[in-house]
């Protein structure tokens, strides 16, 4: 009411908040007189009521475009919304009169706002919506929404069409279709829809499972394309019979799957009409298992045994008393027991395991599983002793076998041979050890060679200075013999160092073996027997180093047979070294073996024979076999040894094969150079004084002039000085690689 007493409609928005510690109400009052007049004018419009509302069975609603509040509706709208009077509807929003539920995956309030906004932009929109009445019942509506303007004011009008029954019918159809599709795909039988000509139109998952073909591959092809039967004429006959009778029932057929195997089925088929087109609906039940069920039951244990026998690891199963039920092929090989012999025997009788270090028996793993009821594994260093006494390093685990009621019915033991793996680990460790020794040996050999060079040179000079009948001459020769042995030692040390890297060429191994063995056995009481095929491949090797390998092995064999005997030398081609159980190498190799009849090597020492300075002989240096191992490793080859005390030892060596032929080298004839005219002047460059001095002395003894320089810098200075004086050096001898490098660098 105004000050002068006039009443007018207002819209009040109030809010309570704290101000100076008190609750304060702020109200915003808006004069809506004009809006109310417009609404009343609209409602009072006789034409509007006659055309849109009076007697209309279609629910109609009008609302403000800006507030979405209902300003009018007809009786049909009140009824469909579930209210008793128009007054309950007017002034409310769609959300007030009907609680929309989520429909077609759309959040209701957000989606409703989007629909109205779209109506305002497009002036008209039709969509489907699901509502919920105050009593909780739901109904589906097709909403037609449009905008109009009256006396400058924009309004929204929408009509509602109840499509609940239509939606139920649609959902029922969809539900039936989904049920049909679910039944179609989940049935274990093979269901197919074909044309009368036998072309597949649709197949289910059962068909895919039985045939092995994918649905996409099958559709559009005929049964002849798929070659489903060995006798397609029989299928033709069945189709003709079906066309005559309209149905065939439980006919046994055979069919070929994608895997090429033959299966058996029980076929039923009938003529159906879909979209006015006659078609064939076939259902085939797989009866392959039923056909062979008796045989499968009888052979169930055998099939399981075949599966287990195919596993790469050893597998043994026992019953709860620890007696063997099944044993596979790998377990047969490792234990030495055949399946027929092992079945029924206690596990410990067949599976004989000990500790590698203590040599004491290890507890039966089956007893542990039955006692603890869980998976158990063997400790490290477990040895399986085969029936023939052969020993294997193994890793294994044992687990309980339980039935559907979780009762333990037996134990399965799975184990594998890790002997080769452990051996390779030892080989790698040994190689690293030899590599470290090689670095040390190379340095020692280099320094030792320099000392030996000085000693050799001075002894040679001393021999030149005195006559052979001099009392000291004999002592000098003895000293030279000792130096020869020292030189041999440095050569062996260099084998470990980088300086001992092989110079690879194509070598005829067969000839090399015969010549080296016969030469080293000549005059001895030991005979050699050869088994070397003519077709033996050549190898990629350093001929000198392989001769050294053969020499060391023959010497070893001779020392093992002091009273004489035989040495057996054999060789053969290996197409793939991995087939020999050597998995860190690959490709073609040539294997040669040297076997003696000597005293053999104890099992306690067999793993140490390649270690440097390890020897069981009083006169042995312990370098021979270490050198052999180093040479073969540097050739990218492999060596293994086996021995029995009192029976002998066999060394097996693998070298990379060469496809090229051995090239015959032309012998180069050496020609002597006679020096005439002036005296030759020589410059000796070496960083070792003793080597430098003895070289100068020896060259002077031969009648030449000689000077020395300690390094490349001094050598270059002397060379330039001699050039300036017109007395240049005729020969420069740089005895150390480092000196040569420094000289080249300085001259550059």
C-alpha positions in Angstrom: 0.0 0.0 0.0 1.3 3.5 -0.9 1.3 6.5 1.4 -1.9 7.7 0.0 -3.6 4.4 0.7 -3.5 2.9 -2.7 -2.8 -0.8 -2.9 -0.6 -2.3 -5.5 1.1 -5.8 -6.0 4.8 -6.2 -5.1 7.4 -9.0 -5.2 9.5 -9.1 -2.0 12.9 -10.9 -1.7 14.2 -11.0 1.9 17.4 -12.2 3.5 18.7 -12.4 7.1 22.3 -11.7 8.0 24.4 -10.5 11.0 25.2 -6.9 11.4 26.8 -5.4 14.6 26.0 -8.6 16.4 22.3 -8.6 15.6 20.1 -10.4 13.1 19.1 -8.0 10.4 16.5 -8.5 7.6 17.1 -6.9 4.2 14.1 -6.9 1.8 14.0 -5.9 -1.8 10.5 -4.8 -2.9 9.7 -4.7 -6.6 6.5 -3.1 -8.0 5.0 -5.8 -10.3 1.8 -3.9 -11.0 2.3 -3.7 -14.7 3.3 -7.3 -14.9 0.2 -8.4 -13.0 -2.0 -6.3 -15.2 -0.5 -7.9 -18.2 -1.0 -11.3 -16.7 -4.6 -10.6 -15.8 -5.3 -9.1 -19.2 -3.9 -12.2 -20.8 -6.0 -14.5 -18.6 -9.1 -12.4 -19.3 -8.6 -12.6 -23.0 -11.8 -14.3 -24.2 -10.2 -15.3 -27.5 -7.2 -16.8 -25.8 -9.4 -18.9 -23.5 -11.6 -20.1 -26.3 -8.9 -21.1 -28.7 -6.2 -22.5 -26.4 -7.7 -23.7 -23.2 -11.5 -24.2 -23.0 -12.4 -27.7 -23.7 -8.8 -28.7 -24.8 -7.9 -32.3 -23.9 -4.2 -31.5 -24.5 -2.4 -30.3 -21.4 -1.4 -26.7 -22.0 0.8 -24.5 -19.9 2.0 -20.8 -20.2 4.9 -19.4 -18.2 7.1 -16.4 -18.1 10.1 -16.5 -20.3 12.4 -14.9 -17.8 11.3 -16.6 -14.5 9.9 -19.9 -15.9 6.9 -19.4 -13.6 3.5 -20.8 -14.6 0.9 -18.0 -15.2 -1.8 -20.2 -16.7 -2.7 -23.8 -17.5 -5.7 -25.7 -18.5 -7.5 -28.5 -16.5 -5.8 -31.2 -18.6 -2.4 -29.9 -17.4 -3.5 -29.8 -13.8 -4.7 -33.4 -14.1 -1.7 -34.8 -15.8 0.6 -33.1 -13.3 -1.3 -34.8 -10.5 -2.8 -31.7 -8.8 -6.4 -31.0 -7.8 -6.7 -27.3 -8.8 -5.1 -24.7 -11.0 -4.2 -22.7 -8.0 -1.7 -25.4 -7.0 0.0 -24.9 -10.3 0.1 -21.2 -11.0 3.1 -19.2 -9.8 5.2 -22.3 -9.7 8.0 -23.5 -12.0 8.2 -26.8 -13.8 10.5 -28.1 -11.1 7.9 -27.2 -8.4 4.9 -28.9 -10.0 6.8 -32.0 -11.3 10.0 -33.5 -10.0 11.8 -34.6 -13.2 13.9 -37.8 -12.9 17.0 -38.6 -14.8 16.0 -39.6 -18.3 18.1 -41.0 -21.1 21.2 -40.4 -18.9 20.6 -36.6 -18.7 20.7 -34.8 -15.3 17.1 -33.4 -15.1 17.5 -29.9 -13.9 20.5 -29.0 -16.1 18.9 -30.7 -19.1 15.5 -28.9 -18.5 17.2 -25.6 -18.4 19.1 -26.4 -21.7 15.8 -27.4 -23.3 14.1 -24.1 -22.4 17.1 -22.0 -23.5 17.0 -23.8 -26.8 13.3 -23.1 -27.1 14.0 -19.4 -26.6 16.5 -19.4 -29.3 14.7 -21.6 -31.8 11.1 -20.5 -30.9 10.0 -24.1 -30.9 11.3 -27.4 -29.8 10.0 -31.0 -29.3 11.5 -33.5 -26.9 10.6 -36.4 -24.6 10.8 -36.2 -20.9 9.9 -38.4 -17.9 8.1 -36.7 -14.9 7.3 -37.7 -11.4 4.0 -36.7 -9.8 3.6 -35.7 -6.1 2.3 -39.2 -5.3 5.4 -40.8 -6.7 4.1 -42.1 -10.0 6.0 -41.4 -13.2 4.8 -40.6 -16.7 6.4 -39.9 -20.0 5.6 -36.8 -22.0 6.3 -35.5 -25.4 6.8 -31.8 -24.8 6.3 -29.2 -27.5 7.8 -25.9 -26.4 7.4 -22.6 -28.2 7.7 -18.8 -27.5 5.3 -15.9 -28.1 5.0 -12.2 -27.3 2.0 -10.6 -25.8 1.9 -6.8 -25.2 5.6 -6.6 -25.4 6.1 -9.4 -22.9 7.7 -12.7 -23.9 6.1 -16.0 -22.8 6.7 -19.7 -23.1 3.9 -22.1 -24.0 4.2 -25.8 -24.0 1.8 -28.7 -24.6 2.2 -32.1 -23.1 1.3 -35.4 -24.7 1.3 -38.4 -22.5 3.3 -41.1 -24.2 3.7 -43.4 -21.2 2.0 -46.3 -22.9 3.9 -45.8 -26.1 7.2 -45.7 -24.2 6.2 -48.9 -22.4 5.6 -50.6 -25.7 8.9 -49.3 -27.1 10.7 -50.5 -23.9 9.0 -53.8 -24.1 10.0 -54.2 -27.8 13.6 -53.3 -26.8 13.5 -55.6 -23.8 12.3 -58.5 -26.0 14.9 -57.7 -28.6 17.6 -57.7 -25.9 16.2 -60.9 -24.4 16.3 -62.5 -27.9 19.8 -61.3 -28.5 20.9 -62.4 -25.0 19.4 -65.9 -25.6 20.8 -65.9 -29.1 24.3 -65.2 -27.9 24.5 -66.9 -24.6 23.2 -70.3 -25.7 26.1 -72.7 -25.9 24.7 -74.2 -29.1 25.7 -72.9 -32.5 22.8 -70.9 -33.8 22.8 -69.5 -37.4 20.4 -67.8 -39.7 20.9 -68.6 -43.4 19.3 -68.0 -46.8 17.8 -70.9 -48.6 21.0 -71.0 -50.6 23.0 -71.7 -47.5 24.6 -68.1 -47.1 25.1 -67.1 -43.4 23.1 -63.9 -42.4 23.8 -64.1 -38.7 25.5 -66.4 -36.2 25.8 -66.4 -32.4 28.7 -66.6 -30.1 28.2 -70.3 -29.7 28.8 -70.7 -33.5 32.0 -68.6 -33.1 33.2 -70.8 -30.3 32.4 -74.1 -32.0 33.7 -73.2 -35.4 36.6 -71.0 -34.4 35.7 -68.4 -37.1 34.8 -64.8 -36.2 31.3 -63.5 -36.8 32.6 -60.9 -39.3 34.3 -63.6 -41.3 31.3 -66.0 -41.5 28.5 -63.6 -42.4 28.1 -63.4 -46.2 29.8 -66.8 -46.8 28.1 -70.1 -47.5 28.7 -73.4 -45.8 30.6 -74.5 -48.8 33.0 -71.5 -48.5 33.7 -72.5 -44.9 34.2 -76.2 -45.8 32.3 -77.2 -42.7 32.0 -80.8 -43.8 34.1 -83.4 -45.6 30.9 -84.2 -47.6 29.1 -80.9 -48.7 26.7 -83.0 -50.7 25.3 -84.4 -47.5 24.6 -80.8 -46.4 22.9 -80.1 -49.7 20.7 -83.2 -49.1 19.7 -82.0 -45.7 18.7 -78.5 -47.0 16.5 -80.2 -49.7 14.9 -82.3 -47.0 14.3 -79.2 -44.9 12.6 -77.4 -47.8 10.3 -80.3 -48.3 9.4 -81.0 -44.6 9.9 -77.5 -43.1 11.9 -78.9 -40.2 14.6 -81.5 -39.5 15.4 -82.5 -35.9 18.4 -84.1 -34.1 20.4 -85.1 -37.2 24.0 -86.1 -36.4 26.5 -84.2 -38.6 30.2 -83.7 -38.6 31.9 -80.4 -39.3 35.4 -79.1 -39.8 36.5 -76.2 -37.5 38.9 -73.4 -38.4 41.7 -75.5 -36.8 41.1 -78.2 -39.4 39.8 -80.7 -36.8 36.6 -82.7 -37.1 33.8 -82.1 -34.6 30.4 -83.7 -34.2 27.1 -82.0 -33.8 23.4 -82.6 -33.3 21.6 -80.4 -35.9 18.0 -79.2 -35.8 16.7 -76.7 -38.4 13.5 -75.1 -39.5 12.2 -72.7 -42.1 11.3 -69.3 -40.8 10.0 -66.1 -42.3 11.5 -62.8 -41.4 10.5 -59.6 -43.2 8.5 -61.7 -45.6 11.7 -63.6 -46.6 12.0 -67.4 -46.1 15.1 -68.3 -44.2 16.8 -71.3 -42.4 17.3 -71.2 -38.7 19.7 -73.9 -37.6 20.8 -75.0 -34.1 23.8 -77.3 -33.7 24.7 -78.8 -30.4 28.4 -79.9 -30.0 28.3 -83.6 -29.1 32.0 -84.2 -29.8 32.7 -84.7 -26.1 29.7 -87.0 -25.7 30.9 -89.1 -28.6 34.3 -89.7 -27.0 33.3 -89.4 -23.3 33.9 -93.1 -22.6 37.4 -92.9 -24.1 38.2 -89.7 -22.3 37.2 -91.1 -18.9 39.4 -94.2 -19.6 42.3 -92.1 -20.8 42.0 -89.1 -18.4 45.1 -90.0 -16.4 47.0 -90.7 -19.6 46.1 -87.3 -21.1 47.2 -85.6 -18.0 50.5 -87.6 -18.1 51.0 -86.5 -21.7 50.5 -82.9 -20.7 52.9 -83.2 -17.8 55.5 -85.1 -19.9 55.5 -82.1 -22.4 56.5 -79.6 -19.7 60.1 -78.5 -19.8 60.5 -78.7 -16.0 60.5 -81.9 -14.1 57.0 -82.7 -12.6 56.2 -85.4 -10.1 52.8 -85.8 -8.4 52.2 -87.9 -5.3 49.2 -88.9 -3.2 48.8 -88.0 0.4 51.0 -90.9 1.5 53.9 -89.6 -0.6 53.7 -92.3 -3.3 54.3 -91.3 -6.9 51.2 -91.0 -9.1 52.6 -89.2 -12.2 56.1 -88.4 -13.4 56.9 -86.5 -16.7 59.6 -87.0 -19.2 61.9 -84.3 -17.8 61.6 -85.9 -14.4 62.4 -89.3 -15.9 65.6 -87.9 -17.5 66.8 -86.2 -14.3 65.9 -89.0 -11.8 66.8 -91.8 -14.1 63.5 -93.6 -13.4 60.9 -94.5 -16.1 57.3 -93.7 -15.5 56.3 -97.4 -15.3 59.0 -98.0 -12.7 58.4 -94.9 -10.6 54.6 -95.1 -10.2 53.6 -96.3 -6.7 57.1 -95.9 -5.2 57.8 -93.5 -2.3 59.1 -90.2 -3.5 62.3 -90.3 -1.5 63.3 -93.5 -3.4 63.0 -91.8 -6.8 63.7 -88.2 -5.8 67.0 -88.5 -4.0 68.2 -85.0 -2.9 71.2 -84.0 -0.8 72.8 -80.7 0.3 75.7 -79.9 -2.1 77.9 -78.6 0.7 77.2 -81.0 3.6 76.3 -84.0 1.3 73.5 -84.8 3.8 70.0 -85.8 2.7 67.5 -83.0 2.4 64.0 -83.3 3.9 61.4 -84.8 1.6 59.5 -81.7 0.3 56.2 -83.7 0.1 56.3 -84.4 3.8 56.8 -80.6 4.4 53.8 -79.7 2.2 51.5 -82.2 3.8 52.7 -81.1 7.3 52.5 -77.3 6.6 49.7 -77.3 4.0 51.4 -74.6 1.8 53.9 -74.2 -1.1 57.5 -74.9 -0.1 60.7 -74.5 -2.0 64.1 -76.2 -1.7 67.1 -74.4 -0.2 70.0 -73.4 -2.4 72.8 -75.9 -3.1 70.3 -78.8 -3.4 71.7 -81.7 -5.5 69.5 -84.4 -7.2 71.3 -87.7 -7.5 70.1 -89.6 -10.5 69.6 -93.3 -10.5 72.9 -93.7 -12.4 74.7 -91.5 -9.9 74.8 -88.4 -12.0 74.3 -85.2 -10.0 72.2 -82.1 -11.0 71.9 -78.8 -9.3 68.1 -78.2 -9.0 65.7 -75.5 -8.0 62.2 -76.6 -7.1 58.9 -76.0 -5.3 56.2 -78.3 -4.1 52.6 -77.4 -3.7 49.5 -79.1 -2.3 46.8 -80.4 -4.7 43.4 -79.5 -3.3 39.9 -80.5 -4.4 36.8 -78.2 -4.6 36.3 -78.6 -0.8 39.9 -77.4 -0.2 41.0 -80.8 1.0 44.6 -81.8 0.1 44.5 -84.8 -2.2 48.2 -84.9 -3.1 51.3 -82.9 -3.8 52.8 -81.7 -7.1 56.6 -81.2 -7.2 58.1 -79.0 -10.0 61.8 -78.8 -10.4 64.3 -77.8 -13.0 68.0 -78.5 -13.7 70.0 -75.3 -13.0 73.4 -77.0 -13.3 74.2 -75.2 -16.6 72.9 -71.9 -15.2 75.2 -72.2 -12.1 78.1 -73.3 -14.3 77.6 -70.2 -16.6 77.6 -68.0 -13.5 80.9 -69.6 -12.4 82.3 -69.2 -15.9 81.4 -65.5 -15.9 83.0 -65.1 -12.5 86.1 -67.0 -13.7 86.3 -64.8 -16.8 86.2 -61.6 -14.7 88.9 -63.1 -12.4 91.1 -63.9 -15.4 90.5 -60.5 -16.9 91.7 -58.9 -13.7 94.7 -61.2 -13.6 95.3 -60.4 -17.3 95.6 -56.7 -16.5 98.2 -57.4 -13.8 100.0 -60.0 -16.0 100.2 -57.7 -18.9 102.0 -55.0 -16.8 104.3 -57.5 -15.2 105.1 -59.2 -18.5 105.9 -55.8 -20.1 108.3 -54.7 -17.4 109.8 -58.2 -17.1 110.4 -58.3 -20.9 112.4 -55.1 -20.7 114.6 -56.6 -18.0 115.0 -59.8 -20.0 115.9 -57.9 -23.1 118.7 -56.2 -21.1 119.9 -59.5 -19.7 119.7 -61.3 -23.1 121.6 -58.5 -24.9 124.3 -58.3 -22.3 124.8 -62.0 -22.3 125.0 -62.1 -26.1 127.6 -59.3 -25.9 129.5 -61.2 -23.3 129.6 -64.3 -25.5 130.9 -62.2 -28.3 133.7 -60.7 -26.1 135.0 -64.1 -24.8 136.0 -67.3 -26.5 134.1 -70.6 -26.2 136.8 -72.2 -24.2 136.6 -69.5 -21.5 135.5 -70.9 -18.2 132.7 -68.3 -18.0 131.3 -69.2 -21.5 129.4 -72.3 -20.2 127.9 -70.3 -17.3 126.6 -67.7 -19.8 124.9 -70.5 -21.8 123.3 -71.8 -18.7 122.1 -68.3 -17.9 120.6 -68.1 -21.4 118.7 -71.3 -20.9 117.2 -69.9 -17.7 116.3 -66.7 -19.6 114.6 -68.8 -22.3 112.4 -70.3 -19.6 111.7 -66.9 -18.2 110.8 -65.7 -21.7 108.3 -68.6 -22.0 106.8 -67.5 -18.7 106.3 -63.9 -19.9 104.6 -65.3 -23.1 102.2 -67.2 -20.9 101.5 -64.1 -18.9 100.9 -62.1 -22.0 98.2 -64.6 -23.0 96.0 -63.2 -20.2 96.7 -59.6 -21.3 95.3 -57.6 -24.2 98.6 -58.2 -26.0 97.6 -61.8 -26.2 94.5 -61.1 -28.3 94.2 -63.7 -31.1 95.1 -62.8 -34.7 92.1 -64.4 -36.5 92.6 -66.3 -39.8 90.9 -69.3 -41.5 92.5 -72.5 -40.1 92.2 -76.1 -41.2 91.5 -77.5 -37.7 91.8 -81.2 -38.8 95.3 -80.8 -40.2 96.3 -78.6 -37.2 95.1 -81.3 -34.7 96.9 -84.2 -36.4 100.2 -82.3 -36.9 100.3 -80.8 -33.4 99.3 -84.0 -31.6 101.7 -86.3 -33.5 104.6 -83.8 -33.1 104.0 -83.6 -29.3 103.6 -87.4 -28.9 106.6 -88.4 -31.0 109.1 -90.5 -29.1 106.6 -91.1 -26.2 105.0 -94.2 -25.0 101.5 -92.8 -25.8 99.6 -93.4 -29.0 97.0 -91.2 -30.6 93.8 -92.3 -32.2 92.0 -89.8 -34.5 88.4 -89.6 -35.5 88.3 -86.5 -37.7 85.9 -86.4 -40.7 87.1 -85.2 -44.0 84.1 -82.8 -44.2 85.2 -81.0 -41.0 84.7 -77.2 -41.3 87.5 -74.7 -41.0 87.6 -72.5 -38.0 88.2 -68.8 -37.3 91.3 -68.9 -35.0 94.8 -67.8 -34.2 96.8 -70.8 -35.5 99.6 -70.3 -33.0 97.4 -69.9 -30.0 95.3 -73.0 -30.9 98.6 -75.0 -31.3 99.4 -73.8 -27.8 96.0 -75.0 -26.6 96.6 -78.5 -28.1 100.1 -78.6 -26.7 99.0 -77.8 -23.2 96.2 -80.4 -23.3 98.5 -83.1 -24.7 101.1 -82.3 -22.1 98.4 -82.6 -19.4 97.3 -86.0 -20.9 100.9 -87.2 -21.0 101.4 -86.3 -17.3 98.2 -88.1 -16.4 99.5 -91.3 -18.0 103.1 -91.8 -16.9 103.1 -95.5 -17.8 101.7 -94.8 -21.3 98.3 -95.3 -22.9 96.1 -93.8 -25.6 94.8 -90.4 -26.4 91.6 -90.1 -28.4 91.2 -87.1 -30.6 87.8 -86.5 -32.3 86.1 -83.6 -34.1 82.8 -82.8 -35.6 80.7 -80.0 -37.0 78.0 -78.4 -34.8 75.1 -76.7 -36.8 73.9 -74.8 -33.7 75.9 -74.6 -30.5 72.7 -74.0 -28.5 71.7 -77.6 -29.2 74.8 -78.6 -27.2 73.3 -76.8 -24.1 75.6 -73.8 -24.5 73.0 -70.9 -24.7 75.3 -67.8 -24.3 76.7 -68.6 -27.8 74.9 -69.1 -31.1 75.7 -70.2 -34.7 77.9 -72.9 -36.3 80.9 -74.2 -34.4 83.5 -77.0 -34.7 83.9 -79.2 -31.7 87.1 -81.1 -31.0 87.7 -83.4 -28.0 90.9 -84.8 -26.4 90.4 -87.7 -24.1 93.0 -89.6 -22.1 93.0 -92.8 -20.1 94.8 -91.2 -17.2 94.3 -91.0 -13.4 91.5 -88.5 -13.8 90.6 -85.4 -11.8 88.9 -85.5 -8.4 85.4 -83.8 -8.1 86.9 -81.5 -5.5 89.3 -80.1 -8.0 87.4 -80.1 -11.3 86.0 -76.6 -10.8 89.5 -75.2 -10.0 91.6 -76.6 -12.8 91.3 -73.4 -15.0 92.4 -71.1 -12.1 95.9 -69.6 -12.6 98.6 -71.2 -10.5 96.4 -74.1 -9.3 98.0 -77.4 -9.9 97.8 -80.9 -8.4 101.2 -81.8 -9.9 104.4 -81.1 -8.0 106.2 -79.8 -11.1 103.2 -77.9 -12.6 103.1 -74.1 -12.7 99.3 -74.1 -12.9 99.3 -71.8 -15.9 98.7 -74.4 -18.7 95.0 -74.9 -18.4 94.4 -71.3 -17.4 96.1 -70.3 -20.6 93.9 -72.8 -22.5 90.7 -71.2 -21.0 91.9 -67.7 -21.7 92.7 -68.5 -25.4 89.4 -70.3 -26.0 87.4 -67.5 -24.4 89.2 -64.8 -26.5 88.2 -66.8 -29.6 84.6 -66.5 -28.6 84.7 -70.3 -28.0 83.8 -72.6 -25.2 85.6 -75.3 -23.2 84.3 -77.9 -20.8 85.8 -80.8 -19.0 84.5 -84.0 -17.4 86.5 -86.6 -15.6 86.3 -89.7 -13.4 89.1 -90.7 -11.1 90.9 -93.8 -12.4 89.2 -93.6 -15.8 90.5 -90.5 -17.5 89.6 -87.0 -18.5 88.0 -85.5 -21.6 88.3 -81.8 -22.7 85.7 -80.6 -25.2 86.5 -77.4 -27.1 84.2 -75.4 -29.4 85.6 -72.9 -31.9 83.6 -70.7 -34.3 83.2 -72.3 -37.8 84.5 -70.4 -40.9 82.6 -70.7 -44.2 85.7 -69.5 -46.2 88.2 -71.9 -47.5 91.7 -72.0 -46.1 93.7 -69.7 -48.3 97.1 -71.1 -49.3 99.8 -68.6 -48.4 102.7 -68.2 -50.7 106.0 -68.6 -49.0 108.0 -65.4 -49.0 111.6 -66.0 -49.7 113.9 -64.0 -47.5 116.7 -62.2 -49.2 119.9 -61.1 -47.5 120.8 -57.5 -47.8 124.4 -56.7 -48.2 125.5 -53.3 -47.0 128.1 -51.5 -48.9 129.7 -48.1 -48.8 129.5 -45.8 -45.7 128.7 -47.0 -42.2 125.0 -47.2 -41.3 124.0 -44.8 -38.5 121.2 -46.0 -36.2 119.1 -44.0 -33.6 117.6 -46.2 -30.8 114.6 -44.7 -29.1 113.3 -46.4 -25.9 112.2 -45.4 -22.5 114.0 -48.2 -20.8 117.7 -47.4 -20.3 118.8 -51.0 -20.0 117.0 -52.0 -23.2 118.4 -48.9 -25.0 122.0 -49.4 -23.8 122.1 -53.1 -24.8 120.6 -52.4 -28.2 123.2 -49.7 -28.8 126.0 -52.0 -27.8 124.8 -54.9 -30.0 124.4 -52.6 -33.0 127.9 -51.2 -32.5 129.2 -54.7 -32.2 127.8 -55.4 -35.6 129.9 -52.5 -37.0 127.2 -49.8 -37.2 127.1 -46.4 -35.5 124.4 -46.0 -32.8 123.0 -43.4 -30.5 120.2 -43.5 -28.0 117.2 -41.3 -27.0 115.0 -41.8 -23.9 111.8 -40.6 -25.6 110.3 -39.2 -28.8 111.1 -35.6 -28.0 114.8 -36.3 -27.4 114.9 -38.6 -30.4 113.5 -35.8 -32.7 116.0 -33.3 -31.4 118.9 -35.6 -32.1 117.4 -36.4 -35.6 117.2 -32.6 -36.4 120.7 -32.0 -35.1 122.2 -34.8 -37.2 120.3 -33.4 -40.3 121.9 -30.0 -39.8 125.4 -31.5 -39.5 124.9 -33.5 -42.6 125.1 -36.8 -40.7 121.6 -37.9 -40.8 120.4 -41.2 -39.3 119.8 -44.1 -41.7 117.6 -46.1 -39.4 115.4 -45.1 -36.4 114.3 -47.9 -34.1 111.4 -46.9 -31.8 111.0 -49.9 -29.5 108.0 -48.7 -27.6 104.6 -47.8 -29.0 104.3 -44.7 -26.7 107.6 -43.4 -28.0 106.4 -43.8 -31.6 103.2 -41.9 -30.8 105.0 -39.1 -29.1 107.5 -38.8 -32.0 104.7 -38.7 -34.6 102.8 -36.1 -32.5 105.9 -33.9 -32.2 106.8 -34.1 -35.8 103.2 -33.2 -36.8 
